[in-house]
Amino acid sequence: MEKMRLVEVSGDLFSCSTDFSLAHCVAADLRMGKGIAIKFRDSFGQVGELKRQNVQPGGVAVIKDKNSDRYIYYLVTKTLSYQKPTYGSLASSLLSMKNHMISNNVDKLAMPRIGCGLDGLTWNKVKEIINETFQNENVEIVIYNFVPK
C-alpha cells in the first residue's frame, strides 16, 4: 500500500485545489476571531452547524464545503479561544480527523502549520505527531506555510 506523503509548500492555503479537504485548529467555543480561523469562518460559514456538533477538545468538527465535495475539518484542541492547546489534545484531534477521513475515503488534505501560529506549538513536534498519526495511511498532506505578500 502507498504510504503517507507530506509536503510543505509556501503560499495561500485557500488557493489549493478543491479536491483537497482542509483542516485547522479551533477552540470548543468556536469564536474563530483571530488568525487563519477568521478566513475559515468567512469562507465556509456554517458556524451554527459546527456549534451543534458540540465537539470537545481532542475531537474534530466537520462540515462539507458548499461549493465542492471536500470536507472542512475543525480540530478542536482547547476549550476556550484564549487558551493554548496541548500536544496531547492536538494528537487526539488528528486521530479523530484521520478516522473521519478513512470512513469517507478522503485521501488529500491541506492545512496550515496547525497549532503553531497563535497557539504557539513547535512545528517540528507537530509535524512528528502528524507523521505518526498518518504513517500507515494512503494520504497526501500538503502543509501551507503562509507567506505574507
MODELLER restraints for C-alpha pairs under 7 A, 6 or more apart:
rsr = mdl.restraints
at = mdl.atoms
rsr.add(forms.Gaussian(group=physical.xy_distance, feature=features.Distance(at['CA:2:A'], at['CA:138:A']), mean=5.34, stdev=0.5))
rsr.add(forms.Gaussian(group=physical.xy_distance, feature=features.Distance(at['CA:3:A'], at['CA:135:A']), mean=6.54, stdev=0.5))
rsr.add(forms.Gaussian(group=physical.xy_distance, feature=features.Distance(at['CA:3:A'], at['CA:136:A']), mean=5.84, stdev=0.5))
rsr.add(forms.Gaussian(group=physical.xy_distance, feature=features.Distance(at['CA:3:A'], at['CA:137:A']), mean=5.55, stdev=0.5))
rsr.add(forms.Gaussian(group=physical.xy_distance, feature=features.Distance(at['CA:3:A'], at['CA:138:A']), mean=4.76, stdev=0.5))
rsr.add(forms.Gaussian(group=physical.xy_distance, feature=features.Distance(at['CA:3:A'], at['CA:139:A']), mean=6.83, stdev=0.5))
rsr.add(forms.Gaussian(group=physical.xy_distance, feature=features.Distance(at['CA:4:A'], at['CA:134:A']), mean=6.25, stdev=0.5))
rsr.add(forms.Gaussian(group=physical.xy_distance, feature=features.Distance(at['CA:4:A'], at['CA:135:A']), mean=5.55, stdev=0.5))
rsr.add(forms.Gaussian(group=physical.xy_distance, feature=features.Distance(at['CA:4:A'], at['CA:136:A']), mean=6.65, stdev=0.5))
rsr.add(forms.Gaussian(group=physical.xy_distance, feature=features.Distance(at['CA:4:A'], at['CA:137:A']), mean=5.49, stdev=0.5))
rsr.add(forms.Gaussian(group=physical.xy_distance, feature=features.Distance(at['CA:4:A'], at['CA:138:A']), mean=5.16, stdev=0.5))
rsr.add(forms.Gaussian(group=physical.xy_distance, feature=features.Distance(at['CA:4:A'], at['CA:139:A']), mean=4.80, stdev=0.5))
rsr.add(forms.Gaussian(group=physical.xy_distance, feature=features.Distance(at['CA:4:A'], at['CA:140:A']), mean=5.85, stdev=0.5))
rsr.add(forms.Gaussian(group=physical.xy_distance, feature=features.Distance(at['CA:5:A'], at['CA:139:A']), mean=6.36, stdev=0.5))
rsr.add(forms.Gaussian(group=physical.xy_distance, feature=features.Distance(at['CA:5:A'], at['CA:140:A']), mean=4.82, stdev=0.5))
rsr.add(forms.Gaussian(group=physical.xy_distance, feature=features.Distance(at['CA:5:A'], at['CA:141:A']), mean=6.09, stdev=0.5))
rsr.add(forms.Gaussian(group=physical.xy_distance, feature=features.Distance(at['CA:6:A'], at['CA:140:A']), mean=6.05, stdev=0.5))
rsr.add(forms.Gaussian(group=physical.xy_distance, feature=features.Distance(at['CA:6:A'], at['CA:141:A']), mean=4.73, stdev=0.5))
rsr.add(forms.Gaussian(group=physical.xy_distance, feature=features.Distance(at['CA:6:A'], at['CA:142:A']), mean=5.85, stdev=0.5))
rsr.add(forms.Gaussian(group=physical.xy_distance, feature=features.Distance(at['CA:7:A'], at['CA:141:A']), mean=6.42, stdev=0.5))
rsr.add(forms.Gaussian(group=physical.xy_distance, feature=features.Distance(at['CA:7:A'], at['CA:142:A']), mean=5.02, stdev=0.5))
rsr.add(forms.Gaussian(group=physical.xy_distance, feature=features.Distance(at['CA:7:A'], at['CA:143:A']), mean=6.19, stdev=0.5))
rsr.add(forms.Gaussian(group=physical.xy_distance, feature=features.Distance(at['CA:8:A'], at['CA:142:A']), mean=5.73, stdev=0.5))
rsr.add(forms.Gaussian(group=physical.xy_distance, feature=features.Distance(at['CA:8:A'], at['CA:143:A']), mean=4.62, stdev=0.5))
rsr.add(forms.Gaussian(group=physical.xy_distance, feature=features.Distance(at['CA:8:A'], at['CA:144:A']), mean=6.00, stdev=0.5))
rsr.add(forms.Gaussian(group=physical.xy_distance, feature=features.Distance(at['CA:9:A'], at['CA:143:A']), mean=6.20, stdev=0.5))
rsr.add(forms.Gaussian(group=physical.xy_distance, feature=features.Distance(at['CA:9:A'], at['CA:144:A']), mean=5.18, stdev=0.5))
rsr.add(forms.Gaussian(group=physical.xy_distance, feature=features.Distance(at['CA:9:A'], at['CA:145:A']), mean=6.04, stdev=0.5))
rsr.add(forms.Gaussian(group=physical.xy_distance, feature=features.Distance(at['CA:10:A'], at['CA:144:A']), mean=5.60, stdev=0.5))
rsr.add(forms.Gaussian(group=physical.xy_distance, feature=features.Distance(at['CA:10:A'], at['CA:145:A']), mean=4.68, stdev=0.5))
rsr.add(forms.Gaussian(group=physical.xy_distance, feature=features.Distance(at['CA:10:A'], at['CA:146:A']), mean=5.98, stdev=0.5))
rsr.add(forms.Gaussian(group=physical.xy_distance, feature=features.Distance(at['CA:10:A'], at['CA:147:A']), mean=6.25, stdev=0.5))
rsr.add(forms.Gaussian(group=physical.xy_distance, feature=features.Distance(at['CA:11:A'], at['CA:144:A']), mean=5.96, stdev=0.5))
rsr.add(forms.Gaussian(group=physical.xy_distance, feature=features.Distance(at['CA:11:A'], at['CA:145:A']), mean=6.04, stdev=0.5))
rsr.add(forms.Gaussian(group=physical.xy_distance, feature=features.Distance(at['CA:11:A'], at['CA:146:A']), mean=5.25, stdev=0.5))
rsr.add(forms.Gaussian(group=physical.xy_distance, feature=features.Distance(at['CA:11:A'], at['CA:147:A']), mean=5.68, stdev=0.5))
rsr.add(forms.Gaussian(group=physical.xy_distance, feature=features.Distance(at['CA:12:A'], at['CA:144:A']), mean=6.62, stdev=0.5))
rsr.add(forms.Gaussian(group=physical.xy_distance, feature=features.Distance(at['CA:12:A'], at['CA:146:A']), mean=5.89, stdev=0.5))
rsr.add(forms.Gaussian(group=physical.xy_distance, feature=features.Distance(at['CA:13:A'], at['CA:111:A']), mean=6.66, stdev=0.5))
rsr.add(forms.Gaussian(group=physical.xy_distance, feature=features.Distance(at['CA:13:A'], at['CA:112:A']), mean=6.76, stdev=0.5))
rsr.add(forms.Gaussian(group=physical.xy_distance, feature=features.Distance(at['CA:13:A'], at['CA:144:A']), mean=5.51, stdev=0.5))
rsr.add(forms.Gaussian(group=physical.xy_distance, feature=features.Distance(at['CA:18:A'], at['CA:68:A']), mean=6.51, stdev=0.5))
rsr.add(forms.Gaussian(group=physical.xy_distance, feature=features.Distance(at['CA:18:A'], at['CA:70:A']), mean=6.60, stdev=0.5))
rsr.add(forms.Gaussian(group=physical.xy_distance, feature=features.Distance(at['CA:19:A'], at['CA:70:A']), mean=6.30, stdev=0.5))
rsr.add(forms.Gaussian(group=physical.xy_distance, feature=features.Distance(at['CA:19:A'], at['CA:108:A']), mean=6.96, stdev=0.5))
rsr.add(forms.Gaussian(group=physical.xy_distance, feature=features.Distance(at['CA:20:A'], at['CA:70:A']), mean=6.48, stdev=0.5))
rsr.add(forms.Gaussian(group=physical.xy_distance, feature=features.Distance(at['CA:20:A'], at['CA:108:A']), mean=4.79, stdev=0.5))
rsr.add(forms.Gaussian(group=physical.xy_distance, feature=features.Distance(at['CA:20:A'], at['CA:109:A']), mean=4.99, stdev=0.5))
rsr.add(forms.Gaussian(group=physical.xy_distance, feature=features.Distance(at['CA:20:A'], at['CA:110:A']), mean=6.00, stdev=0.5))
rsr.add(forms.Gaussian(group=physical.xy_distance, feature=features.Distance(at['CA:21:A'], at['CA:70:A']), mean=4.89, stdev=0.5))
rsr.add(forms.Gaussian(group=physical.xy_distance, feature=features.Distance(at['CA:21:A'], at['CA:71:A']), mean=4.94, stdev=0.5))
rsr.add(forms.Gaussian(group=physical.xy_distance, feature=features.Distance(at['CA:21:A'], at['CA:72:A']), mean=5.81, stdev=0.5))
rsr.add(forms.Gaussian(group=physical.xy_distance, feature=features.Distance(at['CA:21:A'], at['CA:108:A']), mean=6.20, stdev=0.5))
rsr.add(forms.Gaussian(group=physical.xy_distance, feature=features.Distance(at['CA:21:A'], at['CA:109:A']), mean=4.79, stdev=0.5))
rsr.add(forms.Gaussian(group=physical.xy_distance, feature=features.Distance(at['CA:21:A'], at['CA:110:A']), mean=6.17, stdev=0.5))
rsr.add(forms.Gaussian(group=physical.xy_distance, feature=features.Distance(at['CA:22:A'], at['CA:71:A']), mean=6.62, stdev=0.5))
rsr.add(forms.Gaussian(group=physical.xy_distance, feature=features.Distance(at['CA:22:A'], at['CA:72:A']), mean=4.93, stdev=0.5))
rsr.add(forms.Gaussian(group=physical.xy_distance, feature=features.Distance(at['CA:22:A'], at['CA:73:A']), mean=6.01, stdev=0.5))
rsr.add(forms.Gaussian(group=physical.xy_distance, feature=features.Distance(at['CA:22:A'], at['CA:109:A']), mean=5.69, stdev=0.5))
rsr.add(forms.Gaussian(group=physical.xy_distance, feature=features.Distance(at['CA:22:A'], at['CA:110:A']), mean=4.94, stdev=0.5))
rsr.add(forms.Gaussian(group=physical.xy_distance, feature=features.Distance(at['CA:22:A'], at['CA:111:A']), mean=5.60, stdev=0.5))
rsr.add(forms.Gaussian(group=physical.xy_distance, feature=features.Distance(at['CA:23:A'], at['CA:72:A']), mean=5.87, stdev=0.5))
rsr.add(forms.Gaussian(group=physical.xy_distance, feature=features.Distance(at['CA:23:A'], at['CA:73:A']), mean=4.42, stdev=0.5))
rsr.add(forms.Gaussian(group=physical.xy_distance, feature=features.Distance(at['CA:23:A'], at['CA:74:A']), mean=5.89, stdev=0.5))
rsr.add(forms.Gaussian(group=physical.xy_distance, feature=features.Distance(at['CA:23:A'], at['CA:75:A']), mean=6.95, stdev=0.5))
rsr.add(forms.Gaussian(group=physical.xy_distance, feature=features.Distance(at['CA:23:A'], at['CA:110:A']), mean=6.53, stdev=0.5))
rsr.add(forms.Gaussian(group=physical.xy_distance, feature=features.Distance(at['CA:23:A'], at['CA:111:A']), mean=5.03, stdev=0.5))
rsr.add(forms.Gaussian(group=physical.xy_distance, feature=features.Distance(at['CA:24:A'], at['CA:73:A']), mean=6.53, stdev=0.5))
rsr.add(forms.Gaussian(group=physical.xy_distance, feature=features.Distance(at['CA:24:A'], at['CA:74:A']), mean=5.50, stdev=0.5))
rsr.add(forms.Gaussian(group=physical.xy_distance, feature=features.Distance(at['CA:24:A'], at['CA:75:A']), mean=5.89, stdev=0.5))
rsr.add(forms.Gaussian(group=physical.xy_distance, feature=features.Distance(at['CA:24:A'], at['CA:111:A']), mean=6.10, stdev=0.5))
rsr.add(forms.Gaussian(group=physical.xy_distance, feature=features.Distance(at['CA:24:A'], at['CA:112:A']), mean=6.76, stdev=0.5))
rsr.add(forms.Gaussian(group=physical.xy_distance, feature=features.Distance(at['CA:24:A'], at['CA:114:A']), mean=5.87, stdev=0.5))
rsr.add(forms.Gaussian(group=physical.xy_distance, feature=features.Distance(at['CA:25:A'], at['CA:74:A']), mean=5.67, stdev=0.5))
rsr.add(forms.Gaussian(group=physical.xy_distance, feature=features.Distance(at['CA:25:A'], at['CA:75:A']), mean=4.51, stdev=0.5))
rsr.add(forms.Gaussian(group=physical.xy_distance, feature=features.Distance(at['CA:25:A'], at['CA:76:A']), mean=5.91, stdev=0.5))
rsr.add(forms.Gaussian(group=physical.xy_distance, feature=features.Distance(at['CA:25:A'], at['CA:77:A']), mean=6.38, stdev=0.5))
rsr.add(forms.Gaussian(group=physical.xy_distance, feature=features.Distance(at['CA:25:A'], at['CA:114:A']), mean=6.18, stdev=0.5))
rsr.add(forms.Gaussian(group=physical.xy_distance, feature=features.Distance(at['CA:25:A'], at['CA:115:A']), mean=6.35, stdev=0.5))
rsr.add(forms.Gaussian(group=physical.xy_distance, feature=features.Distance(at['CA:26:A'], at['CA:32:A']), mean=6.76, stdev=0.5))
rsr.add(forms.Gaussian(group=physical.xy_distance, feature=features.Distance(at['CA:26:A'], at['CA:74:A']), mean=6.07, stdev=0.5))
rsr.add(forms.Gaussian(group=physical.xy_distance, feature=features.Distance(at['CA:26:A'], at['CA:75:A']), mean=5.88, stdev=0.5))
rsr.add(forms.Gaussian(group=physical.xy_distance, feature=features.Distance(at['CA:26:A'], at['CA:76:A']), mean=5.03, stdev=0.5))
rsr.add(forms.Gaussian(group=physical.xy_distance, feature=features.Distance(at['CA:26:A'], at['CA:77:A']), mean=6.30, stdev=0.5))
rsr.add(forms.Gaussian(group=physical.xy_distance, feature=features.Distance(at['CA:27:A'], at['CA:76:A']), mean=5.27, stdev=0.5))
rsr.add(forms.Gaussian(group=physical.xy_distance, feature=features.Distance(at['CA:27:A'], at['CA:77:A']), mean=5.94, stdev=0.5))
rsr.add(forms.Gaussian(group=physical.xy_distance, feature=features.Distance(at['CA:27:A'], at['CA:78:A']), mean=4.79, stdev=0.5))
rsr.add(forms.Gaussian(group=physical.xy_distance, feature=features.Distance(at['CA:27:A'], at['CA:79:A']), mean=5.20, stdev=0.5))
rsr.add(forms.Gaussian(group=physical.xy_distance, feature=features.Distance(at['CA:27:A'], at['CA:80:A']), mean=5.28, stdev=0.5))
rsr.add(forms.Gaussian(group=physical.xy_distance, feature=features.Distance(at['CA:27:A'], at['CA:81:A']), mean=5.02, stdev=0.5))
rsr.add(forms.Gaussian(group=physical.xy_distance, feature=features.Distance(at['CA:28:A'], at['CA:55:A']), mean=6.34, stdev=0.5))
rsr.add(forms.Gaussian(group=physical.xy_distance, feature=features.Distance(at['CA:28:A'], at['CA:56:A']), mean=5.68, stdev=0.5))
rsr.add(forms.Gaussian(group=physical.xy_distance, feature=features.Distance(at['CA:28:A'], at['CA:57:A']), mean=6.40, stdev=0.5))
rsr.add(forms.Gaussian(group=physical.xy_distance, feature=features.Distance(at['CA:28:A'], at['CA:76:A']), mean=5.75, stdev=0.5))
rsr.add(forms.Gaussian(group=physical.xy_distance, feature=features.Distance(at['CA:28:A'], at['CA:78:A']), mean=6.23, stdev=0.5))
rsr.add(forms.Gaussian(group=physical.xy_distance, feature=features.Distance(at['CA:28:A'], at['CA:79:A']), mean=4.73, stdev=0.5))
rsr.add(forms.Gaussian(group=physical.xy_distance, feature=features.Distance(at['CA:28:A'], at['CA:80:A']), mean=6.17, stdev=0.5))
rsr.add(forms.Gaussian(group=physical.xy_distance, feature=features.Distance(at['CA:29:A'], at['CA:79:A']), mean=6.36, stdev=0.5))
rsr.add(forms.Gaussian(group=physical.xy_distance, feature=features.Distance(at['CA:29:A'], at['CA:80:A']), mean=5.54, stdev=0.5))
rsr.add(forms.Gaussian(group=physical.xy_distance, feature=features.Distance(at['CA:29:A'], at['CA:81:A']), mean=6.56, stdev=0.5))
rsr.add(forms.Gaussian(group=physical.xy_distance, feature=features.Distance(at['CA:31:A'], at['CA:81:A']), mean=6.42, stdev=0.5))
rsr.add(forms.Gaussian(group=physical.xy_distance, feature=features.Distance(at['CA:32:A'], at['CA:38:A']), mean=5.50, stdev=0.5))
rsr.add(forms.Gaussian(group=physical.xy_distance, feature=features.Distance(at['CA:32:A'], at['CA:41:A']), mean=6.72, stdev=0.5))
rsr.add(forms.Gaussian(group=physical.xy_distance, feature=features.Distance(at['CA:35:A'], at['CA:118:A']), mean=6.99, stdev=0.5))
rsr.add(forms.Gaussian(group=physical.xy_distance, feature=features.Distance(at['CA:44:A'], at['CA:65:A']), mean=6.47, stdev=0.5))
rsr.add(forms.Gaussian(group=physical.xy_distance, feature=features.Distance(at['CA:50:A'], at['CA:61:A']), mean=6.05, stdev=0.5))
rsr.add(forms.Gaussian(group=physical.xy_distance, feature=features.Distance(at['CA:53:A'], at['CA:61:A']), mean=6.50, stdev=0.5))
rsr.add(forms.Gaussian(group=physical.xy_distance, feature=features.Distance(at['CA:55:A'], at['CA:61:A']), mean=6.02, stdev=0.5))
rsr.add(forms.Gaussian(group=physical.xy_distance, feature=features.Distance(at['CA:55:A'], at['CA:76:A']), mean=6.90, stdev=0.5))
rsr.add(forms.Gaussian(group=physical.xy_distance, feature=features.Distance(at['CA:56:A'], at['CA:76:A']), mean=6.42, stdev=0.5))
rsr.add(forms.Gaussian(group=physical.xy_distance, feature=features.Distance(at['CA:56:A'], at['CA:79:A']), mean=6.98, stdev=0.5))
rsr.add(forms.Gaussian(group=physical.xy_distance, feature=features.Distance(at['CA:57:A'], at['CA:76:A']), mean=4.88, stdev=0.5))
rsr.add(forms.Gaussian(group=physical.xy_distance, feature=features.Distance(at['CA:57:A'], at['CA:77:A']), mean=4.75, stdev=0.5))
rsr.add(forms.Gaussian(group=physical.xy_distance, feature=features.Distance(at['CA:57:A'], at['CA:78:A']), mean=5.01, stdev=0.5))
rsr.add(forms.Gaussian(group=physical.xy_distance, feature=features.Distance(at['CA:57:A'], at['CA:79:A']), mean=6.04, stdev=0.5))
rsr.add(forms.Gaussian(group=physical.xy_distance, feature=features.Distance(at['CA:57:A'], at['CA:89:A']), mean=6.18, stdev=0.5))
rsr.add(forms.Gaussian(group=physical.xy_distance, feature=features.Distance(at['CA:58:A'], at['CA:76:A']), mean=5.91, stdev=0.5))
rsr.add(forms.Gaussian(group=physical.xy_distance, feature=features.Distance(at['CA:58:A'], at['CA:77:A']), mean=5.62, stdev=0.5))
rsr.add(forms.Gaussian(group=physical.xy_distance, feature=features.Distance(at['CA:58:A'], at['CA:89:A']), mean=4.62, stdev=0.5))
rsr.add(forms.Gaussian(group=physical.xy_distance, feature=features.Distance(at['CA:58:A'], at['CA:90:A']), mean=6.42, stdev=0.5))
rsr.add(forms.Gaussian(group=physical.xy_distance, feature=features.Distance(at['CA:58:A'], at['CA:92:A']), mean=4.60, stdev=0.5))
rsr.add(forms.Gaussian(group=physical.xy_distance, feature=features.Distance(at['CA:58:A'], at['CA:93:A']), mean=4.32, stdev=0.5))
rsr.add(forms.Gaussian(group=physical.xy_distance, feature=features.Distance(at['CA:59:A'], at['CA:75:A']), mean=6.43, stdev=0.5))
rsr.add(forms.Gaussian(group=physical.xy_distance, feature=features.Distance(at['CA:59:A'], at['CA:76:A']), mean=5.55, stdev=0.5))
rsr.add(forms.Gaussian(group=physical.xy_distance, feature=features.Distance(at['CA:59:A'], at['CA:92:A']), mean=6.60, stdev=0.5))
rsr.add(forms.Gaussian(group=physical.xy_distance, feature=features.Distance(at['CA:59:A'], at['CA:93:A']), mean=4.57, stdev=0.5))
rsr.add(forms.Gaussian(group=physical.xy_distance, feature=features.Distance(at['CA:59:A'], at['CA:96:A']), mean=5.63, stdev=0.5))
rsr.add(forms.Gaussian(group=physical.xy_distance, feature=features.Distance(at['CA:60:A'], at['CA:73:A']), mean=6.50, stdev=0.5))
rsr.add(forms.Gaussian(group=physical.xy_distance, feature=features.Distance(at['CA:60:A'], at['CA:74:A']), mean=5.52, stdev=0.5))
rsr.add(forms.Gaussian(group=physical.xy_distance, feature=features.Distance(at['CA:60:A'], at['CA:75:A']), mean=4.61, stdev=0.5))
rsr.add(forms.Gaussian(group=physical.xy_distance, feature=features.Distance(at['CA:60:A'], at['CA:76:A']), mean=5.53, stdev=0.5))
rsr.add(forms.Gaussian(group=physical.xy_distance, feature=features.Distance(at['CA:60:A'], at['CA:93:A']), mean=5.62, stdev=0.5))
rsr.add(forms.Gaussian(group=physical.xy_distance, feature=features.Distance(at['CA:60:A'], at['CA:96:A']), mean=5.92, stdev=0.5))
rsr.add(forms.Gaussian(group=physical.xy_distance, feature=features.Distance(at['CA:60:A'], at['CA:97:A']), mean=5.92, stdev=0.5))
rsr.add(forms.Gaussian(group=physical.xy_distance, feature=features.Distance(at['CA:61:A'], at['CA:73:A']), mean=6.03, stdev=0.5))
rsr.add(forms.Gaussian(group=physical.xy_distance, feature=features.Distance(at['CA:61:A'], at['CA:74:A']), mean=4.99, stdev=0.5))
rsr.add(forms.Gaussian(group=physical.xy_distance, feature=features.Distance(at['CA:61:A'], at['CA:75:A']), mean=6.58, stdev=0.5))
rsr.add(forms.Gaussian(group=physical.xy_distance, feature=features.Distance(at['CA:62:A'], at['CA:71:A']), mean=6.66, stdev=0.5))
rsr.add(forms.Gaussian(group=physical.xy_distance, feature=features.Distance(at['CA:62:A'], at['CA:72:A']), mean=5.75, stdev=0.5))
rsr.add(forms.Gaussian(group=physical.xy_distance, feature=features.Distance(at['CA:62:A'], at['CA:73:A']), mean=4.84, stdev=0.5))
rsr.add(forms.Gaussian(group=physical.xy_distance, feature=features.Distance(at['CA:62:A'], at['CA:74:A']), mean=6.15, stdev=0.5))
rsr.add(forms.Gaussian(group=physical.xy_distance, feature=features.Distance(at['CA:63:A'], at['CA:71:A']), mean=5.80, stdev=0.5))
rsr.add(forms.Gaussian(group=physical.xy_distance, feature=features.Distance(at['CA:63:A'], at['CA:72:A']), mean=5.34, stdev=0.5))
rsr.add(forms.Gaussian(group=physical.xy_distance, feature=features.Distance(at['CA:63:A'], at['CA:73:A']), mean=6.83, stdev=0.5))
rsr.add(forms.Gaussian(group=physical.xy_distance, feature=features.Distance(at['CA:64:A'], at['CA:70:A']), mean=6.01, stdev=0.5))
rsr.add(forms.Gaussian(group=physical.xy_distance, feature=features.Distance(at['CA:64:A'], at['CA:71:A']), mean=4.54, stdev=0.5))
rsr.add(forms.Gaussian(group=physical.xy_distance, feature=features.Distance(at['CA:64:A'], at['CA:72:A']), mean=6.02, stdev=0.5))
rsr.add(forms.Gaussian(group=physical.xy_distance, feature=features.Distance(at['CA:65:A'], at['CA:71:A']), mean=5.85, stdev=0.5))
rsr.add(forms.Gaussian(group=physical.xy_distance, feature=features.Distance(at['CA:65:A'], at['CA:72:A']), mean=6.41, stdev=0.5))
rsr.add(forms.Gaussian(group=physical.xy_distance, feature=features.Distance(at['CA:75:A'], at['CA:93:A']), mean=5.40, stdev=0.5))
rsr.add(forms.Gaussian(group=physical.xy_distance, feature=features.Distance(at['CA:76:A'], at['CA:93:A']), mean=6.32, stdev=0.5))
rsr.add(forms.Gaussian(group=physical.xy_distance, feature=features.Distance(at['CA:77:A'], at['CA:85:A']), mean=5.27, stdev=0.5))
rsr.add(forms.Gaussian(group=physical.xy_distance, feature=features.Distance(at['CA:77:A'], at['CA:89:A']), mean=5.14, stdev=0.5))
rsr.add(forms.Gaussian(group=physical.xy_distance, feature=features.Distance(at['CA:77:A'], at['CA:90:A']), mean=5.37, stdev=0.5))
rsr.add(forms.Gaussian(group=physical.xy_distance, feature=features.Distance(at['CA:77:A'], at['CA:93:A']), mean=6.59, stdev=0.5))
rsr.add(forms.Gaussian(group=physical.xy_distance, feature=features.Distance(at['CA:78:A'], at['CA:84:A']), mean=6.58, stdev=0.5))
rsr.add(forms.Gaussian(group=physical.xy_distance, feature=features.Distance(at['CA:78:A'], at['CA:85:A']), mean=5.09, stdev=0.5))
rsr.add(forms.Gaussian(group=physical.xy_distance, feature=features.Distance(at['CA:84:A'], at['CA:119:A']), mean=5.47, stdev=0.5))
rsr.add(forms.Gaussian(group=physical.xy_distance, feature=features.Distance(at['CA:85:A'], at['CA:119:A']), mean=6.60, stdev=0.5))
rsr.add(forms.Gaussian(group=physical.xy_distance, feature=features.Distance(at['CA:91:A'], at['CA:129:A']), mean=6.27, stdev=0.5))
rsr.add(forms.Gaussian(group=physical.xy_distance, feature=features.Distance(at['CA:94:A'], at['CA:133:A']), mean=6.98, stdev=0.5))
rsr.add(forms.Gaussian(group=physical.xy_distance, feature=features.Distance(at['CA:95:A'], at['CA:133:A']), mean=6.37, stdev=0.5))
rsr.add(forms.Gaussian(group=physical.xy_distance, feature=features.Distance(at['CA:107:A'], at['CA:138:A']), mean=6.50, stdev=0.5))
rsr.add(forms.Gaussian(group=physical.xy_distance, feature=features.Distance(at['CA:107:A'], at['CA:139:A']), mean=4.38, stdev=0.5))
rsr.add(forms.Gaussian(group=physical.xy_distance, feature=features.Distance(at['CA:107:A'], at['CA:140:A']), mean=6.07, stdev=0.5))
rsr.add(forms.Gaussian(group=physical.xy_distance, feature=features.Distance(at['CA:108:A'], at['CA:139:A']), mean=5.78, stdev=0.5))
rsr.add(forms.Gaussian(group=physical.xy_distance, feature=features.Distance(at['CA:108:A'], at['CA:140:A']), mean=4.88, stdev=0.5))
rsr.add(forms.Gaussian(group=physical.xy_distance, feature=features.Distance(at['CA:108:A'], at['CA:141:A']), mean=6.01, stdev=0.5))
rsr.add(forms.Gaussian(group=physical.xy_distance, feature=features.Distance(at['CA:109:A'], at['CA:140:A']), mean=6.28, stdev=0.5))
rsr.add(forms.Gaussian(group=physical.xy_distance, feature=features.Distance(at['CA:109:A'], at['CA:141:A']), mean=4.82, stdev=0.5))
rsr.add(forms.Gaussian(group=physical.xy_distance, feature=features.Distance(at['CA:109:A'], at['CA:142:A']), mean=6.33, stdev=0.5))
rsr.add(forms.Gaussian(group=physical.xy_distance, feature=features.Distance(at['CA:110:A'], at['CA:141:A']), mean=5.68, stdev=0.5))
rsr.add(forms.Gaussian(group=physical.xy_distance, feature=features.Distance(at['CA:110:A'], at['CA:142:A']), mean=4.69, stdev=0.5))
rsr.add(forms.Gaussian(group=physical.xy_distance, feature=features.Distance(at['CA:110:A'], at['CA:143:A']), mean=5.85, stdev=0.5))
rsr.add(forms.Gaussian(group=physical.xy_distance, feature=features.Distance(at['CA:111:A'], at['CA:142:A']), mean=6.53, stdev=0.5))
rsr.add(forms.Gaussian(group=physical.xy_distance, feature=features.Distance(at['CA:111:A'], at['CA:143:A']), mean=5.18, stdev=0.5))
rsr.add(forms.Gaussian(group=physical.xy_distance, feature=features.Distance(at['CA:111:A'], at['CA:144:A']), mean=6.08, stdev=0.5))
rsr.add(forms.Gaussian(group=physical.xy_distance, feature=features.Distance(at['CA:112:A'], at['CA:143:A']), mean=5.33, stdev=0.5))
rsr.add(forms.Gaussian(group=physical.xy_distance, feature=features.Distance(at['CA:112:A'], at['CA:144:A']), mean=4.81, stdev=0.5))
rsr.add(forms.Gaussian(group=physical.xy_distance, feature=features.Distance(at['CA:112:A'], at['CA:145:A']), mean=6.19, stdev=0.5))
rsr.add(forms.Gaussian(group=physical.xy_distance, feature=features.Distance(at['CA:113:A'], at['CA:123:A']), mean=6.67, stdev=0.5))
rsr.add(forms.Gaussian(group=physical.xy_distance, feature=features.Distance(at['CA:113:A'], at['CA:143:A']), mean=6.25, stdev=0.5))
rsr.add(forms.Gaussian(group=physical.xy_distance, feature=features.Distance(at['CA:113:A'], at['CA:144:A']), mean=6.81, stdev=0.5))
rsr.add(forms.Gaussian(group=physical.xy_distance, feature=features.Distance(at['CA:113:A'], at['CA:145:A']), mean=6.63, stdev=0.5))
rsr.add(forms.Gaussian(group=physical.xy_distance, feature=features.Distance(at['CA:115:A'], at['CA:121:A']), mean=5.43, stdev=0.5))
rsr.add(forms.Gaussian(group=physical.xy_distance, feature=features.Distance(at['CA:116:A'], at['CA:122:A']), mean=5.90, stdev=0.5))
rsr.add(forms.Gaussian(group=physical.xy_distance, feature=features.Distance(at['CA:116:A'], at['CA:123:A']), mean=5.93, stdev=0.5))
